[in-house]
Amino acid sequence: MSNLKLYNTYERQLMDFYPIDSNNVRIYVCGPTVYDFIHIGNARPLVIFDVLVRVLRSIYPKVTYVRNITDVDDKINQRAKEKNISISELTNQTIKNFQKDCNSLGNLPPEYEPKATDHINEMINMIETLISKGFAYVASNNVLFSIKKFKKYGNLSGRNLEEMISGSRVDVVDYKDNPGDFILWKPSSEDLPGWESPWGRGRPGWHIECSAMSKKYLGNSFDIHGGGADLIFPHHENEIAQSCCSNNSNLMANYWIHNGYVTSDGEKMSKSLGNFSTINNLLLNCDGESIRYSLLQAHYRAPLSFGKNTLTEAHKSLSRLYRAVDGFEIDGDPDKEILINLCDDLNTPKALARAHYLADQANKGSKESAQKLKNSSSILGILSHSSENWLKYGKDSYTDKLSSQPIISDKKINKLIIERKIAKDNKNYSLADEIRNKLLELNIILEDKPDRTDWRKS
């Protein structure tokens, strides 16, 4: 069994992974707030934690993966109002778009994908427990968590109370005992989503949903909680406080794993800054596997720079791997070195480097290396197409598609190959070279073999 090591944000160190129950590893990852298409920054944790789940499944007999959907939120309310559509219409369509994007990126579906609106009762029950234990209080029809009542508050983010209050965007209102106290439940007007509760008609705050849903599907304490680094504070800090105080547990999850930001020209990519590309738009011009590959090229905890040539290079790298495994199917376990790299805190850059080494050996004639590479494709979530389909019919890279390259049909390519063969038979090598160069300008590469000439896209 491989020795999996993960960087635990809570402990601020790389740690050996020991599951609570080796027969059922449990992981919870924060999912989307469904008011718009996800962008490339949102896609990074989806791909990273998909790889982690694949690694866990290669080691342990069962993995229970939960990824929530936030479908009650002020951003959703505002977007529905802007579009002049119902909230349910907006969330239902956005969830479909999200799942379509996930599939395009090669992500496996989680065992559970709970929606917040389906778990209001669980949230109300948890809030009642927090009030009864003295960790929460009612003020002006709001229910708030008292952060001073939880002595470990701030342990995840490493901030003290004063730093958290001064450095965060908190609502300074008269009814709060402390400016840092956060909302568990708030009142709703008739034009907004709302549910009946002991504190009147209202809706949950953002943080309580993950505490309630993780408890329902994974128990009071579980193995891994994941998400982007932007969720460390306040979201994950607040989750820990709610869950530990409600469940009488020392720690909500044993390992807290966070991926780094995606940057555009050195700046964090986000919807608020407007410097992002949605997966939906990228997929109009590029295949999802190239997007996935690009998100695995940097270590998950490091910033990932996404530029105009990122997908072009990812597509070329994948094409090189596809050529190496042409004719091979998965038959056996992943390459040991690739698995070792992934077990070393998900070192995907080293795993991909090893994959290209195997491709080098395969192109030199090593069938063993080609088989190892193909066997490893599943754990990385790549090379899921046939080599022929990828090299001939896969979408070109993003920047290639944006250029004015003319389109050429398969029939025309094969016709030119025949004309080139006739020219070579007639020793008209200048015409043969002219045909090859013409195809090359169209990103079509010819490969002469003893009995035929094959072609592929560059």
C-alpha positions as CSV (number, residue, x, y, z in Angstrom):
1,M,0.0,0.0,0.0
2,S,1.4,3.4,-1.0
3,N,2.2,5.9,1.8
4,L,-0.1,8.9,1.1
5,K,1.1,12.2,2.4
6,L,-1.0,15.4,2.4
7,Y,-0.4,18.9,3.5
8,N,-2.8,19.6,6.3
9,T,-3.7,23.3,6.4
10,Y,-4.9,23.0,10.0
11,E,-1.5,21.6,11.2
12,R,0.5,23.6,8.7
13,Q,2.6,20.6,7.8
14,L,2.9,17.6,5.5
15,M,1.4,14.6,7.2
16,D,1.0,10.9,6.6
17,F,-2.6,10.1,5.8
18,Y,-4.3,7.7,8.3
19,P,-8.1,7.3,7.6
20,I,-10.6,7.0,10.5
21,D,-11.9,3.8,8.8
22,S,-9.6,2.2,6.2
23,N,-12.7,0.5,4.8
24,N,-14.4,3.8,4.0
25,V,-12.5,7.0,3.5
26,R,-14.8,10.0,3.7
27,I,-14.1,13.3,1.9
28,Y,-16.2,16.5,1.6
29,V,-15.4,19.3,-0.9
30,C,-17.2,22.6,-1.1
31,G,-19.0,22.9,-4.4
32,P,-20.4,25.8,-6.5
33,T,-22.9,28.6,-5.7
34,V,-25.1,28.1,-8.7
35,Y,-25.8,31.6,-10.2
36,D,-23.4,31.5,-13.2
37,F,-21.1,29.4,-15.2
38,I,-17.9,28.2,-13.4
39,H,-14.6,29.8,-14.5
40,I,-11.2,28.2,-14.8
41,G,-10.4,29.2,-11.2
42,N,-13.5,27.4,-10.0
43,A,-12.5,24.4,-12.1
44,R,-9.1,23.9,-10.4
45,P,-10.5,22.4,-7.1
46,L,-12.9,20.2,-9.1
47,V,-10.0,18.6,-11.0
48,I,-7.5,18.5,-8.1
49,F,-9.9,16.8,-5.7
50,D,-11.1,14.5,-8.5
51,V,-7.4,13.3,-8.7
52,L,-7.2,12.9,-5.0
53,V,-10.4,10.8,-4.9
54,R,-8.9,8.6,-7.8
55,V,-5.7,8.2,-5.8
56,L,-7.7,7.2,-2.6
57,R,-9.7,4.7,-4.6
58,S,-6.5,3.1,-5.9
59,I,-5.5,2.5,-2.3
60,Y,-8.6,1.9,-0.3
61,P,-11.6,-0.3,-1.0
62,K,-14.3,2.4,-0.6
63,V,-14.2,6.2,-0.8
64,T,-17.3,8.3,0.0
65,Y,-17.0,11.6,-1.8
66,V,-19.5,14.4,-1.1
67,R,-19.5,17.7,-3.0
68,N,-22.3,20.2,-2.1
69,I,-24.3,22.6,-4.2
70,T,-25.2,26.0,-2.7
71,D,-28.6,26.9,-4.2
72,V,-29.7,29.5,-1.7
73,D,-27.6,32.7,-1.6
74,D,-27.9,36.4,-2.0
75,K,-25.9,36.3,-5.3
76,I,-28.5,33.9,-6.7
77,N,-31.4,36.1,-5.6
78,Q,-29.7,39.1,-7.3
79,R,-28.9,37.3,-10.6
80,A,-32.5,35.9,-10.9
81,K,-33.8,39.4,-10.4
82,E,-31.4,40.8,-13.1
83,K,-32.5,38.1,-15.6
84,N,-36.1,38.5,-14.6
85,I,-36.5,34.7,-14.1
86,S,-37.5,32.6,-11.1
87,I,-34.8,31.5,-8.7
88,S,-35.6,27.8,-9.3
89,E,-35.2,28.4,-13.1
90,L,-31.8,30.0,-12.6
91,T,-30.5,27.3,-10.2
92,N,-31.8,24.3,-12.1
93,Q,-30.2,25.5,-15.3
94,T,-27.0,26.5,-13.6
95,I,-26.7,23.1,-12.0
96,K,-27.1,21.4,-15.4
97,N,-24.4,23.7,-16.8
98,F,-22.1,22.9,-13.9
99,Q,-22.5,19.1,-14.2
100,K,-22.0,19.3,-18.0
101,D,-18.7,21.3,-17.4
102,C,-17.6,18.7,-14.8
103,N,-18.2,15.9,-17.2
104,S,-16.3,17.7,-19.9
105,L,-13.3,18.1,-17.6
106,G,-13.3,14.3,-17.0
107,N,-14.3,14.5,-13.4
108,L,-16.0,11.5,-11.8
109,P,-19.3,12.2,-10.1
110,P,-19.3,12.3,-6.3
111,E,-21.3,9.7,-4.4
112,Y,-23.5,12.5,-3.0
113,E,-24.1,16.0,-4.4
114,P,-26.6,17.5,-1.9
115,K,-28.3,20.8,-2.5
116,A,-28.6,23.2,0.4
117,T,-32.4,23.7,-0.2
118,D,-33.0,20.0,0.4
119,H,-31.4,20.2,3.9
120,I,-33.0,23.1,5.6
121,N,-34.4,20.9,8.4
122,E,-30.9,19.6,9.2
123,M,-29.6,23.2,9.3
124,I,-32.4,24.3,11.6
125,N,-31.8,21.3,13.9
126,M,-28.1,22.2,14.1
127,I,-28.8,25.8,14.8
128,E,-31.2,24.9,17.6
129,T,-28.5,22.7,19.1
130,L,-26.0,25.6,19.0
131,I,-28.5,27.9,20.8
132,S,-29.3,25.3,23.5
133,K,-25.6,24.9,24.2
134,G,-24.9,28.6,24.4
135,F,-22.8,29.0,21.3
136,A,-25.4,30.9,19.4
137,Y,-27.9,33.6,20.2
138,V,-31.0,35.3,18.6
139,A,-31.0,39.0,17.9
140,S,-33.4,41.0,15.7
141,N,-34.8,37.8,14.2
142,N,-31.2,36.7,13.2
143,V,-29.4,33.8,14.7
144,L,-25.6,34.4,15.2
145,F,-22.7,32.2,16.3
146,S,-20.7,33.7,19.1
147,I,-17.0,33.3,18.0
148,K,-15.7,34.1,21.5
149,K,-17.5,31.0,22.8
150,F,-15.3,28.7,20.7
151,K,-11.7,28.8,22.0
152,K,-10.2,27.2,18.9
153,Y,-11.7,29.9,16.6
154,G,-8.9,31.0,14.3
155,N,-6.8,27.8,14.5
156,L,-7.3,26.9,10.9
157,S,-6.5,30.3,9.4
158,G,-3.8,31.1,12.0
159,R,-5.4,34.5,12.8
160,N,-6.2,36.0,16.2
161,L,-9.6,37.5,16.9
162,E,-8.5,41.1,16.4
163,E,-6.8,40.3,13.0
164,M,-9.9,38.4,11.8
165,I,-12.3,41.2,12.6
166,S,-10.1,44.0,11.2
167,G,-9.1,42.0,8.1
168,S,-12.5,40.7,7.1
169,R,-15.6,42.3,5.6
170,V,-18.0,41.8,8.5
171,D,-21.3,43.5,9.0
172,V,-20.9,45.9,11.9
173,V,-24.5,46.1,13.2
174,D,-25.9,46.9,16.6
175,Y,-27.5,43.5,17.2
176,K,-24.1,41.6,17.1
177,D,-22.4,40.9,20.5
178,N,-19.1,40.9,18.6
179,P,-18.4,42.3,15.1
180,G,-17.0,38.9,14.1
181,D,-20.1,36.9,15.0
182,F,-21.5,35.3,11.9
183,I,-25.0,34.6,10.6
184,L,-26.6,31.2,11.0
185,W,-30.1,32.2,10.1
186,K,-31.6,35.5,8.8
187,P,-35.1,36.8,8.1
188,S,-36.5,36.7,4.6
189,S,-39.0,39.1,3.0
190,E,-41.9,37.7,1.0
191,D,-40.1,38.3,-2.3
192,L,-37.1,36.2,-1.2
193,P,-36.7,32.4,-0.6
194,G,-37.7,31.5,3.0
195,W,-38.6,28.7,5.3
196,E,-40.5,28.6,8.5
197,S,-38.3,28.3,11.6
198,P,-38.4,28.8,15.4
199,W,-37.1,32.3,14.7
200,G,-39.6,33.2,12.0
201,R,-39.6,32.9,8.2
202,G,-36.0,33.1,7.0
203,R,-33.1,31.4,5.2
204,P,-29.8,30.0,6.3
205,G,-26.4,31.7,6.3
206,W,-23.8,30.4,4.0
207,H,-21.6,28.4,6.4
208,I,-24.2,26.3,8.2
209,E,-25.1,24.3,5.1
210,C,-21.8,22.5,4.8
211,S,-21.7,21.7,8.5
212,A,-25.2,20.2,8.3
213,M,-24.7,18.3,5.1
214,S,-21.3,16.9,5.9
215,K,-22.7,15.6,9.2
216,K,-25.6,13.9,7.4
217,Y,-23.5,12.1,4.8
218,L,-20.2,11.6,6.5
219,G,-20.8,11.8,10.3
220,N,-19.7,14.1,13.1
221,S,-16.0,13.8,12.1
222,F,-14.6,12.6,8.8
223,D,-11.2,12.3,7.0
224,I,-10.7,15.1,4.5
225,H,-12.3,18.5,3.9
226,G,-11.2,20.3,0.8
227,G,-11.7,23.5,-1.1
228,G,-9.9,26.5,-2.5
229,A,-7.6,28.6,-0.4
230,D,-10.1,31.5,-0.5
231,L,-12.4,29.4,1.7
232,I,-10.0,29.0,4.6
233,F,-11.4,32.1,6.2
234,P,-14.1,32.7,7.0
235,H,-16.0,29.7,5.5
236,H,-14.0,26.8,6.7
237,E,-13.1,28.5,10.0
238,N,-16.8,29.0,10.6
239,E,-17.7,25.4,9.6
240,I,-15.2,24.1,12.2
241,A,-16.7,26.2,14.9
242,Q,-20.3,25.2,14.1
243,S,-19.6,21.5,13.7
244,C,-17.3,21.1,16.7
245,C,-19.7,23.0,19.0
246,S,-22.8,21.2,17.8
247,N,-21.3,17.7,17.6
248,N,-19.1,17.7,20.7
249,S,-16.1,16.9,18.5
250,N,-12.6,18.1,18.7
251,L,-12.1,18.5,15.0
252,M,-14.6,18.5,12.1
253,A,-12.2,16.8,9.7
254,N,-8.8,15.3,10.3
255,Y,-7.2,16.8,7.2
256,W,-7.9,20.2,5.6
257,I,-6.7,20.4,2.0
258,H,-6.7,23.7,0.0
259,N,-5.6,24.4,-3.5
260,G,-4.0,27.7,-4.6
261,Y,-5.4,30.4,-6.8
262,V,-5.4,30.6,-10.6
263,T,-3.8,33.8,-11.7
264,S,-4.2,35.9,-14.9
265,D,-1.1,38.1,-15.5
266,G,-0.1,37.6,-11.9
267,E,-3.5,38.6,-10.6
268,K,-5.9,36.3,-8.8
269,M,-8.6,35.2,-11.2
270,S,-12.2,35.9,-10.0
271,K,-15.6,37.0,-11.2
272,S,-15.4,40.2,-9.2
273,L,-12.3,41.3,-11.0
274,G,-13.7,40.2,-14.4
275,N,-10.4,38.6,-15.5
276,F,-11.7,35.1,-16.0
277,S,-12.6,32.6,-18.7
278,T,-15.6,30.4,-18.1
279,I,-15.3,26.7,-18.8
280,N,-18.4,27.0,-21.0
281,N,-16.7,29.5,-23.3
282,L,-13.4,27.6,-23.4
283,L,-15.1,24.5,-24.4
284,L,-16.5,26.2,-27.5
285,N,-12.9,26.2,-28.9
286,C,-11.0,23.6,-26.9
287,D,-11.4,20.1,-25.5
288,G,-12.0,19.5,-21.8
289,E,-9.1,17.2,-21.5
290,S,-6.6,20.0,-22.4
291,I,-8.2,22.2,-19.8
292,R,-7.9,19.4,-17.2
293,Y,-4.2,18.8,-18.2
294,S,-3.4,22.5,-17.8
295,L,-4.8,22.5,-14.3
296,L,-2.5,19.6,-13.3
297,Q,0.7,21.2,-14.6
298,A,1.4,23.1,-11.3
299,H,1.4,21.7,-7.8
300,Y,-2.1,22.2,-6.4
301,R,-0.9,24.3,-3.5
302,A,1.0,26.7,-5.7
303,P,-0.5,29.5,-7.8
304,L,-1.3,28.5,-11.4
305,S,-0.7,31.0,-14.1
306,F,-3.3,30.7,-16.9
307,G,-2.4,32.6,-20.1
308,K,-3.3,32.6,-23.8
309,N,-0.9,29.8,-24.7
310,T,-1.7,27.6,-21.7
311,L,-4.3,25.4,-23.6
312,T,-2.2,25.3,-26.8
313,E,0.7,23.8,-24.9
314,A,-1.5,21.4,-22.9
315,H,-3.1,20.1,-26.1
316,K,0.3,19.5,-27.7
317,S,1.5,17.7,-24.6
318,L,-1.5,15.5,-24.6
319,S,-1.1,14.7,-28.3
320,R,2.4,13.5,-27.6
321,L,1.1,11.1,-24.9
322,Y,-1.7,9.9,-27.1
323,R,0.8,9.0,-29.9
324,A,2.8,6.9,-27.3
325,V,-0.2,4.8,-26.3
326,D,-1.7,4.3,-29.7
327,G,-3.2,0.8,-29.8
328,F,-3.0,0.2,-26.0
329,E,-5.9,-0.4,-23.6
330,I,-5.7,-0.2,-19.8
331,D,-4.6,-3.6,-18.6
332,G,-3.1,-3.6,-15.1
333,D,-2.1,-1.2,-12.3
334,P,-0.8,2.4,-12.7
335,D,2.9,3.0,-13.0
336,K,4.5,2.8,-9.5
337,E,6.5,6.0,-9.9
338,I,3.4,8.0,-11.1
339,L,1.5,6.7,-8.1
340,I,4.4,7.5,-5.7
341,N,4.5,11.1,-7.0
342,L,0.7,11.4,-6.6
343,C,1.0,10.0,-3.1
344,D,3.5,12.7,-2.3
345,D,1.0,15.5,-1.6
346,L,-0.6,15.1,-5.1
347,N,2.6,16.1,-7.0
348,T,0.9,16.2,-10.4
349,P,3.8,18.0,-12.1
350,K,6.2,15.1,-11.3
351,A,3.5,12.6,-12.3
352,L,3.1,14.3,-15.7
353,A,6.9,14.5,-16.1
354,R,7.1,10.7,-15.5
355,A,4.2,10.2,-18.0
356,H,6.3,12.0,-20.6
357,Y,9.4,9.9,-19.8
358,L,7.3,6.8,-20.4
359,A,6.1,8.3,-23.7
360,D,9.8,8.9,-24.7
361,Q,10.5,5.2,-24.0
362,A,7.4,4.1,-25.8
363,N,8.3,6.1,-28.9
364,K,11.7,4.3,-28.8
365,G,9.9,1.0,-29.0
366,S,9.2,0.1,-25.4
367,K,5.8,-1.6,-25.2
368,E,6.2,-2.0,-21.5
369,S,6.4,1.8,-21.1
370,A,3.4,2.4,-23.3
371,Q,1.4,0.0,-21.3
372,K,2.5,1.6,-18.0
373,L,1.5,5.0,-19.4
374,K,-1.9,3.8,-20.5
375,N,-2.5,2.0,-17.2
376,S,-1.8,5.3,-15.4
377,S,-4.2,7.4,-17.5
378,S,-7.2,6.6,-15.3
379,I,-5.7,7.8,-12.1
380,L,-4.9,11.2,-13.7
381,G,-8.1,11.3,-15.7
382,I,-6.5,11.8,-19.1
383,L,-6.0,9.8,-22.3
384,S,-9.7,8.8,-22.2
385,H,-10.2,8.9,-26.0
386,S,-8.7,6.6,-28.6
387,S,-5.5,7.9,-30.0
388,E,-6.9,7.9,-33.5
389,N,-9.9,10.0,-32.5
390,W,-7.8,12.4,-30.5
391,L,-5.1,12.9,-33.1
392,K,-7.4,13.2,-36.1
393,Y,-10.7,14.5,-34.8
394,G,-10.0,16.1,-31.4
395,K,-10.6,19.9,-31.2
396,D,-7.6,22.1,-31.9
397,S,-6.2,24.2,-29.1
398,Y,-7.9,27.4,-28.0
399,T,-5.6,29.8,-29.7
400,D,-5.5,27.7,-33.0
401,K,-9.3,27.8,-33.1
402,L,-9.3,31.6,-32.7
403,S,-7.0,32.0,-35.7
404,S,-8.2,32.0,-39.3
405,Q,-7.0,28.6,-40.2
406,P,-9.0,27.1,-43.1
407,I,-10.8,23.9,-42.5
408,I,-10.0,20.8,-44.5
409,S,-12.0,17.6,-44.7
410,D,-10.7,14.1,-44.2
411,K,-11.7,13.3,-47.8
412,K,-9.5,16.2,-49.0
413,I,-6.6,15.1,-46.8
414,N,-6.7,11.5,-48.2
415,K,-7.0,12.8,-51.7
416,L,-3.9,14.9,-51.3
417,I,-2.0,11.9,-49.7
418,I,-2.9,9.8,-52.8
419,E,-1.7,12.7,-55.1
420,R,1.5,12.9,-53.1
421,K,2.1,9.1,-53.5
422,I,1.6,9.3,-57.2
423,A,4.0,12.3,-57.4
424,K,6.6,10.3,-55.4
425,D,6.1,7.2,-57.7
426,N,6.7,9.5,-60.7
427,K,9.8,10.9,-58.9
428,N,8.2,14.3,-58.9
429,Y,9.6,15.1,-55.4
430,S,9.1,18.8,-55.6
431,L,5.3,18.3,-56.1
432,A,5.3,15.7,-53.2
433,D,7.1,18.2,-50.9
434,E,4.6,20.9,-52.0
435,I,1.7,18.7,-51.0
436,R,3.3,17.9,-47.6
437,N,4.0,21.6,-46.9
438,K,0.5,22.5,-47.9
439,L,-0.9,20.1,-45.4
440,L,1.6,21.2,-42.8
441,E,0.3,24.8,-43.2
442,L,-3.1,23.4,-42.3
443,N,-1.7,21.7,-39.1
444,I,-1.8,18.3,-40.7
445,I,1.4,16.2,-40.2
446,L,2.1,13.2,-42.5
447,E,3.9,10.1,-41.2
448,D,5.3,7.8,-43.9
449,K,5.3,4.1,-43.0
450,P,6.5,1.1,-45.1
451,D,3.0,0.3,-46.3
452,R,1.0,3.5,-46.0
453,T,1.0,7.2,-45.0
454,D,-0.8,8.2,-41.8
455,W,-1.8,11.7,-40.8
456,R,-2.5,13.6,-37.6
457,K,-3.1,17.1,-36.4
458,S,-0.2,19.0,-35.0
